[in-house]
Every structure is written in structure tokens, then in C-alpha cells.
Amino acid sequence: MFHYYIKNKRCFMAKKISYKMNIGLYFFFSSLIIIMVVTAAFYYFVKQKLYSEIIQNFQSTVFLGASGIDTDAFKRLTEKINENKLTTDSIDSIEQSDDYKKIYNYLNEIRNTKKDLFIFVYTLIPGKDETMARFVVDADVLSLKKESAPDEDISHFGLDYDISSQPVTQKALKEKENCIETQFIYDKDYKVYSMMGFAPIFDKNTGEFLGILGADISNKNIAIFLRKILVICFVIMILAIFFVIVISAVLANSISKPIILLSDTVKRFSERDFEARADFQSNIKETANLIENFNLMAVTIQDYNTYMQDLNTSYERFVPLEFLTFLSKNDIMQVKLGDQIQKDMAIMFSDIRSFSTLSESMTPKQTFDFLNSYLQRIGPIIRKNGGFIDKYLGDGLMALFPKNPDDAIIASIEMRKELAQYNRERKAQGLFEINAGIGIHTGTLMLGIIGDEKRMQGTVISDSVNLAARLDTLTKDFGVSTLITKELFNRLNFPDKYKYRFLGNTLVKGKTESIVVFEIYDADTNELIELKDTTKSDLHNALYLFNIQKYDEAKTLFSKIHSVFPNDAVASLFIEKCSDML
């Protein structure tokens, strides 16, 4: 009887519900599920992305903040804590000192970079045991002292601080490394959810551990932002549901199509396609609002992602992007100690001649300005020709050309031409002219990360690197601007397109066997090019005679070259060598 009733009731209900209503209900529940899933997924993605980016930014800010502290001033302050018996008067005096104010102002600069995020910034040193620390400088002390009562507890200079309930603080002081809390924790005293982060402070001169930089951030504005997103998503969902209920039977197709398209856009966006936008239209107001609000949120997230990419670009000024690419890393955060790879590349070394003598006539600031003025002209030339600068070496640089050895030759020629133009400008300003040598070699290199967990550096290790550096030095002995090895010469695609001359075999420091070197002189003046072209054949013959130890004949031929080309330092050098052998 019961089964009969149920069966007939279902039949009755099926007869009473129209086909239009049936389609409408099916569309309604399907659309409802889609809207809820898309909204929840989008909100979850935004929330996770926002928290992830904020924590990464927080970690970077604390680390960079610690590295920017004036460690000399900080060290003097810590010595006062350790050496003196602090009194109220002595504390007030220290807090008015230049050292204290310098660090106090610096901490406030850190906080002001993200005023709506940072609530506290301070520095600590270890206390009498692992459960205690002592304040050195707090970013709020001086302002609080002006506003607070005399007996109010303030984190003044040298104040003991109980950290027994703060394992992250204890770890940072004990292990002397970056420590960040993994989640926001409720602070009963201040009635706010906060997260602490610490970075060690090391003496820039000795590497001695001095203390830690601490910062607390609040999730107050983050929570407000997420609540707004949640409200917007909820409002959009309610409007969409109402829209579906009212006219789902009439506009089922027009509703389902934009929803499906938007779902695809959200999916692309969640897969880090931040250019993805809902670039379609809908005549339904609620669906159009959903599309518009999604695009607004997408723009917000894309702007933040652009900011993070700009931050990575800033890091690339210190670690070349090409270096990371060779190590198969997308950004510097992925680099680990011991990452390495073997590659064949052309290596270029270049430095300014007699820089030590030149710098004696300049102040330190003038020296820096001069070097930057020179290097700013050279760097773009190297990058334009497929190379990248591995490191700057005071008055010189080391560059790598991973694609083609010809790139290094072309870059060296353009560098010499740019130097000539630079000298013309300096001469017009009444400044002294400069000269630079370039040495280029090719070979197998090991690129990798060396150091320790707290201080890493990208470097290139190879005997080929040492040889390129020796070639740069050798340009002074030969009196030429650019030297390359036979190994690089043999790998050139079109060697005859360059102005070159063979300079024979020579020994370099650190090598037991002699190497064959060539001069590249495309960037010389027209007069020098003509003289070198004219004497090139005689020079090769003279070098051949020298190599087979016919020093008398070789000297005669070198002397002939010298009579035609008196300023040829190569001929002069070998005349002297021949005389020594006779």
C-alpha cells in the first residue's frame, strides 16, 4: 500500500510539473552549482594567492631590512647594553643618541613601506637565557614616550623581554637565521591576529652575529579585503540565483553560455594566465555584473602579480636572469646551494688600464660615478649581442656568451667603438682619456651556486675562465686592445669578416704550455688598421722565424715592421725578445 502511494504520488507530481518548469528547475540547480563552485574556487584562489604573496613579501622585507641596518651603529648600541648598568637617565640619553635615532628612523622607514600591514618593527639581542631577549631599538619607543605616562611599560632600550611563549623568536636568536610564523596568531593583549618574522643581523665587516630584526604584521586589512570579496561574491551569487529563478525558462541558453565561458576564464586565470579576461558580453544584467566584477578582480590580482614580477626583476639586477635560466629556475626564490650545470660558452674579461693610478686622482664618489658612467655604456652592448654580465670586478667585468662565439667578437668591437666615443666626450669636458683591454676565450664551464645556507653566490668555475682573465692582462704586454685564443678563433662562423692578426705563441701565468693568440683590431683608427693590414704578412713571417729559432732573421723582419709602423708594440716586444735570444 505504501509503495503504491509513493508511486502514484510521483506520477501525480510529474503530471503537475510542466516541461518548462522541469527545464527551469534543472537549469536552476545546475546554474546554482556552477555559480557556487566558481565563486568558491575564485575566492579560495584569491585568498591563498593573497596570503602567499603577503608572506613572501613580508619575508623579503624583513630579510632586506636586516641587511640594510647600519651594523656599526647597532653594534655600538649592543655594547652599551652589555657593558653598562642601565638607568632611566642613561636609557633616555642613549635613546637620544645619533646611533639610536639612525636605526629608529630606519625601522620606521621599513614600516612605512607597508603602513597598513606592519604594526611593530624592532630589534632584539639574546638575553640571559633562551627564554629572554632584550630590546635594542623599537620603532615606537620615541613616539610613545612623548604620549605615554612615565610609569607606563614601554619597550625601551635594554628592556628584558620574555619570549618563553614565542618559539619563533627563540629559534631566530638561537639559530641566527630567517624565521617566519606560518600563520596569523591571535594576540590577546592587542586583540588582533598577527604574524611575527625575524631576520639575523650580521656585522658587515666581521660577519659576527649581532641580533635580529623583528616585525609583526596584522591581518586586519587583509581580512577586510577578503570580507569585501566574499560579500561581492555572495551578492553576485544571490543575484544570479534570482535571475535564474525569474527567467530561467526563457533565457536558459543565454545564461548557460556566458557562465560556461566565465568558468573557462576563471580556470585559465587559476592556471596563472593573468591576461585572461571575460571579453564577452551578456544581455542579462546579473551575468554582466558577474563578468564585470570578475574582470575588476582579475585586474587587481594581475597588478599585484606585476608588482611581484617587478620585484623579481629587481633581484635580476644582482643575479642575471640567464644564470637562473641555465639552472632551470624561474626566479631567485627557487635557487638552492649546490645547483650547477655544465655549458660551453665564450668568456670575456675586460678592465680599465691603469685604473689604480687613475683612481688616485679622484675622490671615492668620483670613482664610483666614473665607473658607473663607463659600465652603463658597456653593459647594454653585451646584452644586445646575446651575452650577459656574470659579475662586475671593480674596474672591469666578466661576461658570458652562451649562443655563438661571434657574439663575443662583435660585442668587443662595439665596446671599443663606444669607448672611443666616450673618450671624445671626456676630452671635450677636459677630462683624461681612458683605455681598456679585452680578453676572450671559449671552453666548458661549470655554472652553479656556492657558499652556505645563509650566504650564497652564483659563480662560474673553469680553467677557461682563468685563461680569459690572463688574456685580458696580456693585452697590456702586447700593447693591443683585444686578444682572443686560437680555440675561439677556430669556432668563429665567419673569421674573415673581422680584422685580425696572428700574434704567435705565448706563455701565461698558471699554464705550462704556450697558447696561440690573435688580435682583433676592427675598432682601431683607420690609420692603425691600414698599418696593421700592411705589415700583417711580414708579422706572420717574422713570428714563424721566431718560433723556429731563427732569431737573427726574425729580428731583421721585426725591425722592418718597426720602421714602417713605429708604434707597433708587438714588433717592439719581439725585437727585444730576439735580442735576448742572440
ABEGO torsion letter per residue (X at the ends): XAAAAAAAAAAAAAAABBAAAAAAAAAAAAAAAAAAAAAAAAAAAAAAAAAAAAAAAAAAAAAAAAAABBAAAAAAAAAAAAABBBBAAAAAAAAABAAAAAAAAAAAAAAAABAAABABBBBBBBBABAABBBBABBAAAAAAAAABBAABBBBBBGBBBBAAABAAAAAAAAAGBBBBBABBBBBAAAGBBBBBBBBBBBBAAAGBBAEBBBBBBBAAAAAAAAAAAAAAAAAAAAAAAAAAAAAAAAAAAAAAAAAAAAAAAAAAAAAGBAABBBABBBABAAAAAAAAAAAAAAAAAAAAAAAAAAAAAAAAAABBAAAAAAAGBABAAABBBGBBBBBBBBBBBBBBBGAAAAAAABBAAAAAAAAAAAAAAAAAAAAAAGBBBABBBGABBBBBBAABAAAAAAAAAAAAAAAAAAAAAAAAAGBBBBBBBBBBBBEBBBBBBBEBAABBBBBBBBAAAAAAAAAAAAAAAAGBABBBBAAAAAABABAAABBBBBAEBBBBBGBABBBBBBBBAAABBAAAAAAAAAAAAAAAAAAAAAAAGBAAAAAAAAAAAAAABAABAAAAAAAAAAAAAX
